[in-house]
């Protein structure tokens, strides 16, 4: 039971919480980000792509 709850929490974070924060952060910092920060944002968008599609 605890393992199922852990999987539910991790999947919720992967599909909803972190992509929501990433969308908010990228929209605030898009035009003023450095090149390293922009490349890191591209990586995060690639990594959390399924969650961003759900939003």
VEXBA-757052 format. One record per atom (N, C-alpha, C, O, CB): residue number from 1; residue in one letter; atom name; x, z, y. Coordinates in Angstrom, 3 decimals. Glycine has a CB too. Example, Ala and Ser with C-alpha at 12.3 -4.5 7.8 and 13.67 -1.06 7.14 Angstrom:
REM residues 2
(atom 1; "A"; "N"; (13.190; 7.800; -5.690))
(atom 1; "A"; "CA"; (12.300; 7.800; -4.500))
(atom 1; "A"; "C"; (13.200; 7.800; -3.300))
(atom 1; "A"; "O"; (14.236; 8.465; -3.319))
(atom 1; "A"; "CB"; (11.308; 9.046; -4.473))
(atom 2; "S"; "N"; (12.850; 7.080; -2.250))
(atom 2; "S"; "CA"; (13.670; 7.140; -1.060))
(atom 2; "S"; "C"; (12.900; 7.870; 0.030))
(atom 2; "S"; "O"; (13.409; 8.039; 1.138))
(atom 2; "S"; "CB"; (14.084; 5.725; -0.598))
//
This chain:
REM residues 55
(atom 1; "X"; "N"; (0.825; 0.000; -1.202))
(atom 1; "X"; "CA"; (0.000; 0.000; 0.000))
(atom 1; "X"; "C"; (0.865; 0.000; 1.260))
(atom 1; "X"; "O"; (0.571; -0.705; 2.226))
(atom 1; "X"; "CB"; (-0.937; 1.212; 0.002))
(atom 2; "X"; "N"; (1.918; 0.785; 1.240))
(atom 2; "X"; "CA"; (2.803; 0.846; 2.403))
(atom 2; "X"; "C"; (3.521; -0.483; 2.590))
(atom 2; "X"; "O"; (3.732; -0.928; 3.718))
(atom 2; "X"; "CB"; (3.823; 1.989; 2.252))
(atom 3; "X"; "N"; (3.893; -1.112; 1.486))
(atom 3; "X"; "CA"; (4.580; -2.401; 1.565))
(atom 3; "X"; "C"; (3.661; -3.481; 2.144))
(atom 3; "X"; "O"; (4.110; -4.330; 2.915))
(atom 3; "X"; "CB"; (5.082; -2.822; 0.175))
(atom 4; "X"; "N"; (2.394; -3.452; 1.779))
(atom 4; "X"; "CA"; (1.441; -4.421; 2.326))
(atom 4; "X"; "C"; (1.255; -4.207; 3.829))
(atom 4; "X"; "O"; (1.146; -5.173; 4.584))
(atom 4; "X"; "CB"; (0.083; -4.311; 1.602))
(atom 5; "X"; "N"; (1.220; -2.958; 4.260))
(atom 5; "X"; "CA"; (1.100; -2.657; 5.684))
(atom 5; "X"; "C"; (2.342; -3.113; 6.448))
(atom 5; "X"; "O"; (2.242; -3.612; 7.568))
(atom 5; "X"; "CB"; (0.873; -1.156; 5.894))
(atom 6; "X"; "N"; (3.501; -2.939; 5.838))
(atom 6; "X"; "CA"; (4.744; -3.397; 6.460))
(atom 6; "X"; "C"; (4.751; -4.915; 6.612))
(atom 6; "X"; "O"; (5.135; -5.431; 7.661))
(atom 6; "X"; "CB"; (5.956; -2.943; 5.632))
(atom 7; "X"; "N"; (4.329; -5.632; 5.574))
(atom 7; "X"; "CA"; (4.239; -7.091; 5.655))
(atom 7; "X"; "C"; (3.236; -7.525; 6.723))
(atom 7; "X"; "O"; (3.482; -8.492; 7.443))
(atom 7; "X"; "CB"; (3.843; -7.677; 4.292))
(atom 8; "X"; "N"; (2.130; -6.835; 6.831))
(atom 8; "X"; "CA"; (1.127; -7.158; 7.838))
(atom 8; "X"; "C"; (1.671; -6.941; 9.247))
(atom 8; "X"; "O"; (1.429; -7.758; 10.136))
(atom 8; "X"; "CB"; (-0.130; -6.316; 7.623))
(atom 9; "X"; "N"; (2.394; -5.861; 9.454))
(atom 9; "X"; "CA"; (2.978; -5.590; 10.764))
(atom 9; "X"; "C"; (4.053; -6.611; 11.120))
(atom 9; "X"; "O"; (4.106; -7.083; 12.256))
(atom 9; "X"; "CB"; (3.564; -4.184; 10.798))
(atom 10; "X"; "N"; (4.904; -6.953; 10.166))
(atom 10; "X"; "CA"; (5.958; -7.931; 10.436))
(atom 10; "X"; "C"; (5.390; -9.322; 10.697))
(atom 10; "X"; "O"; (5.870; -10.036; 11.577))
(atom 10; "X"; "CB"; (6.936; -7.984; 9.270))
(atom 11; "X"; "N"; (4.376; -9.705; 9.938))
(atom 11; "X"; "CA"; (3.782; -11.025; 10.168))
(atom 11; "X"; "C"; (3.031; -11.064; 11.494))
(atom 11; "X"; "O"; (3.036; -12.091; 12.173))
(atom 11; "X"; "CB"; (2.836; -11.395; 9.018))
(atom 12; "X"; "N"; (2.394; -9.978; 11.869))
(atom 12; "X"; "CA"; (1.731; -9.925; 13.174))
(atom 12; "X"; "C"; (2.720; -10.002; 14.317))
(atom 12; "X"; "O"; (2.458; -10.642; 15.335))
(atom 12; "X"; "CB"; (0.914; -8.659; 13.296))
(atom 13; "X"; "N"; (3.870; -9.343; 14.145))
(atom 13; "X"; "CA"; (4.906; -9.430; 15.177))
(atom 13; "X"; "C"; (5.481; -10.832; 15.250))
(atom 13; "X"; "O"; (5.723; -11.342; 16.344))
(atom 13; "X"; "CB"; (6.023; -8.419; 14.905))
(atom 14; "X"; "N"; (5.705; -11.468; 14.100))
(atom 14; "X"; "CA"; (6.291; -12.812; 14.070))
(atom 14; "X"; "C"; (5.329; -13.863; 14.611))
(atom 14; "X"; "O"; (5.756; -14.812; 15.270))
(atom 14; "X"; "CB"; (6.702; -13.175; 12.649))
(atom 15; "X"; "N"; (4.040; -13.704; 14.340))
(atom 15; "X"; "CA"; (3.081; -14.743; 14.707))
(atom 15; "X"; "C"; (2.377; -14.509; 16.036))
(atom 15; "X"; "O"; (1.871; -15.463; 16.625))
(atom 15; "X"; "CB"; (2.060; -14.868; 13.638))
(atom 16; "X"; "N"; (2.327; -13.271; 16.533))
(atom 16; "X"; "CA"; (1.559; -13.011; 17.748))
(atom 16; "X"; "C"; (2.344; -12.292; 18.843))
(atom 16; "X"; "O"; (2.345; -12.739; 19.990))
(atom 16; "X"; "CB"; (0.356; -12.206; 17.406))
(atom 17; "X"; "N"; (3.002; -11.202; 18.515))
(atom 17; "X"; "CA"; (3.599; -10.352; 19.542))
(atom 17; "X"; "C"; (4.829; -11.001; 20.161))
(atom 17; "X"; "O"; (4.889; -11.166; 21.379))
(atom 17; "X"; "CB"; (3.968; -8.998; 18.957))
(atom 18; "X"; "N"; (5.802; -11.369; 19.349))
(atom 18; "X"; "CA"; (7.044; -11.941; 19.869))
(atom 18; "X"; "C"; (6.803; -13.307; 20.517))
(atom 18; "X"; "O"; (7.361; -13.552; 21.587))
(atom 18; "X"; "CB"; (8.076; -12.071; 18.745))
(atom 19; "X"; "N"; (6.003; -14.214; 19.933))
(atom 19; "X"; "CA"; (5.733; -15.471; 20.645))
(atom 19; "X"; "C"; (4.992; -15.271; 21.973))
(atom 19; "X"; "O"; (5.228; -16.013; 22.927))
(atom 19; "X"; "CB"; (4.923; -16.390; 19.757))
(atom 20; "X"; "N"; (4.115; -14.295; 22.042))
(atom 20; "X"; "CA"; (3.444; -14.012; 23.313))
(atom 20; "X"; "C"; (4.415; -13.549; 24.373))
(atom 20; "X"; "O"; (4.343; -13.986; 25.522))
(atom 20; "X"; "CB"; (2.370; -12.968; 23.120))
(atom 21; "X"; "N"; (5.330; -12.660; 23.993))
(atom 21; "X"; "CA"; (6.364; -12.214; 24.927))
(atom 21; "X"; "C"; (7.283; -13.363; 25.307))
(atom 21; "X"; "O"; (7.667; -13.488; 26.470))
(atom 21; "X"; "CB"; (7.179; -11.069; 24.321))
(atom 22; "X"; "N"; (7.638; -14.198; 24.349))
(atom 22; "X"; "CA"; (8.513; -15.342; 24.613))
(atom 22; "X"; "C"; (7.847; -16.331; 25.567))
(atom 22; "X"; "O"; (8.508; -16.856; 26.463))
(atom 22; "X"; "CB"; (8.886; -16.045; 23.301))
(atom 23; "X"; "N"; (6.571; -16.591; 25.395))
(atom 23; "X"; "CA"; (5.842; -17.488; 26.288))
(atom 23; "X"; "C"; (5.815; -16.929; 27.708))
(atom 23; "X"; "O"; (6.024; -17.669; 28.670))
(atom 23; "X"; "CB"; (4.409; -17.709; 25.777))
(atom 24; "X"; "N"; (5.564; -15.647; 27.843))
(atom 24; "X"; "CA"; (5.538; -15.011; 29.158))
(atom 24; "X"; "C"; (6.916; -15.046; 29.807))
(atom 24; "X"; "O"; (7.040; -15.385; 30.984))
(atom 24; "X"; "CB"; (5.046; -13.565; 29.043))
(atom 25; "X"; "N"; (7.951; -14.697; 29.046))
(atom 25; "X"; "CA"; (9.312; -14.651; 29.576))
(atom 25; "X"; "C"; (9.796; -16.040; 29.971))
(atom 25; "X"; "O"; (10.420; -16.200; 31.021))
(atom 25; "X"; "CB"; (10.262; -14.038; 28.548))
(atom 26; "X"; "N"; (9.520; -17.042; 29.149))
(atom 26; "X"; "CA"; (9.963; -18.401; 29.456))
(atom 26; "X"; "C"; (9.241; -18.950; 30.684))
(atom 26; "X"; "O"; (9.842; -19.677; 31.474))
(atom 26; "X"; "CB"; (9.732; -19.322; 28.254))
(atom 27; "X"; "N"; (7.980; -18.620; 30.853))
(atom 27; "X"; "CA"; (7.265; -19.115; 32.030))
(atom 27; "X"; "C"; (7.758; -18.448; 33.311))
(atom 27; "X"; "O"; (7.711; -19.063; 34.377))
(atom 27; "X"; "CB"; (5.764; -18.885; 31.870))
(atom 28; "X"; "N"; (8.228; -17.208; 33.230))
(atom 28; "X"; "CA"; (8.748; -16.525; 34.417))
(atom 28; "X"; "C"; (10.161; -16.978; 34.771))
(atom 28; "X"; "O"; (10.491; -17.073; 35.953))
(atom 28; "X"; "CB"; (8.734; -15.022; 34.200))
(atom 29; "X"; "N"; (11.001; -17.259; 33.778))
(atom 29; "X"; "CA"; (12.419; -17.521; 34.015))
(atom 29; "X"; "C"; (12.813; -18.987; 33.874))
(atom 29; "X"; "O"; (14.005; -19.293; 33.891))
(atom 29; "X"; "CB"; (13.234; -16.708; 33.076))
(atom 30; "X"; "N"; (11.861; -19.900; 33.737))
(atom 30; "X"; "CA"; (12.193; -21.275; 33.384))
(atom 30; "X"; "C"; (13.072; -21.955; 34.428))
(atom 30; "X"; "O"; (14.039; -22.622; 34.062))
(atom 30; "X"; "CB"; (10.930; -22.072; 33.193))
(atom 31; "X"; "N"; (12.772; -21.809; 35.696))
(atom 31; "X"; "CA"; (13.500; -22.538; 36.736))
(atom 31; "X"; "C"; (14.720; -21.797; 37.260))
(atom 31; "X"; "O"; (15.509; -22.383; 38.001))
(atom 31; "X"; "CB"; (12.582; -22.835; 37.876))
(atom 32; "X"; "N"; (14.904; -20.538; 36.906))
(atom 32; "X"; "CA"; (16.040; -19.780; 37.426))
(atom 32; "X"; "C"; (16.988; -19.311; 36.328))
(atom 32; "X"; "O"; (17.899; -18.530; 36.601))
(atom 32; "X"; "CB"; (15.546; -18.588; 38.207))
(atom 33; "X"; "N"; (16.797; -19.761; 35.117))
(atom 33; "X"; "CA"; (17.627; -19.327; 33.989))
(atom 33; "X"; "C"; (18.964; -20.066; 33.993))
(atom 33; "X"; "O"; (19.054; -21.219; 34.415))
(atom 33; "X"; "CB"; (16.892; -19.561; 32.649))
(atom 34; "X"; "N"; (19.992; -19.380; 33.517))
(atom 34; "X"; "CA"; (21.298; -20.021; 33.362))
(atom 34; "X"; "C"; (21.266; -20.945; 32.144))
(atom 34; "X"; "O"; (20.295; -20.956; 31.388))
(atom 34; "X"; "CB"; (22.428; -18.956; 33.218))
(atom 35; "X"; "N"; (22.320; -21.706; 31.968))
(atom 35; "X"; "CA"; (22.344; -22.666; 30.855))
(atom 35; "X"; "C"; (22.376; -21.948; 29.509))
(atom 35; "X"; "O"; (21.739; -22.398; 28.556))
(atom 35; "X"; "CB"; (23.559; -23.600; 30.979))
(atom 36; "X"; "N"; (23.114; -20.831; 29.419))
(atom 36; "X"; "CA"; (23.144; -20.074; 28.166))
(atom 36; "X"; "C"; (21.773; -19.483; 27.858))
(atom 36; "X"; "O"; (21.306; -19.529; 26.720))
(atom 36; "X"; "CB"; (24.197; -18.957; 28.237))
(atom 37; "X"; "N"; (21.137; -18.928; 28.884))
(atom 37; "X"; "CA"; (19.816; -18.330; 28.680))
(atom 37; "X"; "C"; (18.790; -19.392; 28.284))
(atom 37; "X"; "O"; (17.924; -19.143; 27.445))
(atom 37; "X"; "CB"; (19.355; -17.598; 29.955))
(atom 38; "X"; "N"; (18.890; -20.568; 28.886))
(atom 38; "X"; "CA"; (17.964; -21.649; 28.544))
(atom 38; "X"; "C"; (18.182; -22.125; 27.110))
(atom 38; "X"; "O"; (17.218; -22.403; 26.398))
(atom 38; "X"; "CB"; (18.130; -22.823; 29.519))
(atom 39; "X"; "N"; (19.439; -22.221; 26.681))
(atom 39; "X"; "CA"; (19.729; -22.611; 25.296))
(atom 39; "X"; "C"; (19.213; -21.552; 24.326))
(atom 39; "X"; "O"; (18.700; -21.884; 23.258))
(atom 39; "X"; "CB"; (21.247; -22.826; 25.094))
(atom 40; "X"; "N"; (19.346; -20.283; 24.694))
(atom 40; "X"; "CA"; (18.830; -19.211; 23.843))
(atom 40; "X"; "C"; (17.302; -19.256; 23.775))
(atom 40; "X"; "O"; (16.721; -18.991; 22.722))
(atom 40; "X"; "CB"; (19.297; -17.839; 24.365))
(atom 41; "X"; "N"; (16.652; -19.590; 24.888))
(atom 41; "X"; "CA"; (15.195; -19.741; 24.870))
(atom 41; "X"; "C"; (14.776; -20.906; 23.974))
(atom 41; "X"; "O"; (13.777; -20.811; 23.262))
(atom 41; "X"; "CB"; (14.660; -19.952; 26.296))
(atom 42; "X"; "N"; (15.531; -22.000; 24.005))
(atom 42; "X"; "CA"; (15.239; -23.122; 23.101))
(atom 42; "X"; "C"; (15.347; -22.688; 21.642))
(atom 42; "X"; "O"; (14.520; -23.070; 20.813))
(atom 42; "X"; "CB"; (16.198; -24.298; 23.373))
(atom 43; "X"; "N"; (16.375; -21.884; 21.329))
(atom 43; "X"; "CA"; (16.521; -21.380; 19.962))
(atom 43; "X"; "C"; (15.330; -20.506; 19.579))
(atom 43; "X"; "O"; (14.793; -20.637; 18.479))
(atom 43; "X"; "CB"; (17.832; -20.585; 19.816))
(atom 44; "X"; "N"; (14.917; -19.620; 20.476))
(atom 44; "X"; "CA"; (13.792; -18.738; 20.163))
(atom 44; "X"; "C"; (12.492; -19.518; 19.994))
(atom 44; "X"; "O"; (11.672; -19.179; 19.141))
(atom 44; "X"; "CB"; (13.626; -17.689; 21.256))
(atom 45; "X"; "N"; (12.301; -20.557; 20.800))
(atom 45; "X"; "CA"; (11.110; -21.400; 20.639))
(atom 45; "X"; "C"; (11.145; -22.088; 19.280))
(atom 45; "X"; "O"; (10.118; -22.183; 18.607))
(atom 45; "X"; "CB"; (11.017; -22.455; 21.777))
(atom 46; "X"; "N"; (12.313; -22.565; 18.872))
(atom 46; "X"; "CA"; (12.433; -23.180; 17.549))
(atom 46; "X"; "C"; (12.159; -22.162; 16.442))
(atom 46; "X"; "O"; (11.486; -22.480; 15.461))
(atom 46; "X"; "CB"; (13.833; -23.790; 17.369))
(atom 47; "X"; "N"; (12.676; -20.936; 16.594))
(atom 47; "X"; "CA"; (12.547; -19.914; 15.563))
(atom 47; "X"; "C"; (11.114; -19.395; 15.445))
(atom 47; "X"; "O"; (10.638; -19.140; 14.339))
(atom 47; "X"; "CB"; (13.491; -18.762; 15.856))
(atom 48; "X"; "N"; (10.429; -19.238; 16.567))
(atom 48; "X"; "CA"; (9.067; -18.702; 16.570))
(atom 48; "X"; "C"; (8.023; -19.795; 16.786))
(atom 48; "X"; "O"; (6.948; -19.527; 17.323))
(atom 48; "X"; "CB"; (8.927; -17.637; 17.649))
(atom 49; "X"; "N"; (8.331; -21.022; 16.375))
(atom 49; "X"; "CA"; (7.436; -22.156; 16.585))
(atom 49; "X"; "C"; (6.058; -21.973; 15.944))
(atom 49; "X"; "O"; (5.066; -22.314; 16.588))
(atom 49; "X"; "CB"; (8.075; -23.403; 16.044))
(atom 50; "X"; "N"; (5.932; -21.456; 14.718))
(atom 50; "X"; "CA"; (4.577; -21.278; 14.149))
(atom 50; "X"; "C"; (3.706; -20.339; 14.978))
(atom 50; "X"; "O"; (2.510; -20.579; 15.144))
(atom 50; "X"; "CB"; (4.675; -20.741; 12.728))
(atom 51; "X"; "N"; (4.306; -19.274; 15.495))
(atom 51; "X"; "CA"; (3.533; -18.359; 16.327))
(atom 51; "X"; "C"; (3.141; -18.966; 17.658))
(atom 51; "X"; "O"; (2.051; -18.703; 18.166))
(atom 51; "X"; "CB"; (4.310; -17.101; 16.561))
(atom 52; "X"; "N"; (4.027; -19.784; 18.233))
(atom 52; "X"; "CA"; (3.695; -20.440; 19.494))
(atom 52; "X"; "C"; (2.594; -21.476; 19.306))
(atom 52; "X"; "O"; (1.814; -21.719; 20.227))
(atom 52; "X"; "CB"; (4.934; -21.098; 20.092))
(atom 53; "X"; "N"; (2.519; -22.083; 18.140))
(atom 53; "X"; "CA"; (1.416; -23.008; 17.873))
(atom 53; "X"; "C"; (0.080; -22.271; 17.803))
(atom 53; "X"; "O"; (-0.953; -22.817; 18.191))
(atom 53; "X"; "CB"; (1.665; -23.770; 16.566))
(atom 54; "X"; "N"; (0.098; -21.044; 17.314))
(atom 54; "X"; "CA"; (-1.148; -20.278; 17.217))
(atom 54; "X"; "C"; (-1.655; -19.824; 18.574))
(atom 54; "X"; "O"; (-2.858; -19.640; 18.760))
(atom 54; "X"; "CB"; (-0.950; -19.074; 16.324))
(atom 55; "X"; "N"; (-0.744; -19.642; 19.525))
(atom 55; "X"; "CA"; (-1.181; -19.211; 20.860))
(atom 55; "X"; "C"; (-1.727; -20.376; 21.576))
(atom 55; "X"; "O"; (-2.156; -20.251; 22.723))
(atom 55; "X"; "CB"; (-0.046; -18.579; 21.665))
//
